[in-house]
């Protein structure tokens, strides 16, 4: 999602730069080009595309409040699920003299 937004903002920025450096263009026109072709539409698209994530967060918050528990953040990494038990120390392997 963000890749498309960033790419379109880059295109709009290049359009604004081209207008600003054009002999018949102006900085004011470049500013309006960037705002009306770049920031405004991508802000609307980003808001619309972010709606499902906001809805999931709101529902999770409401469920946590209803259950009376504080909302739990998602774990950053899964715990070690290896089948071997960890050892306190491992003996070093050395060459025989």
Buried (B, 14 or more C-beta within 10 A) or exposed (E): EEEEBEEBBEEBBEBBBEBBEEEEBEEEBBEEBBEEBBEEBBEEBEEEEEEEEEEEEEEEEEEEEEEEEEEEEEEEEEEEEEEEEEEEEEEEEEEEE
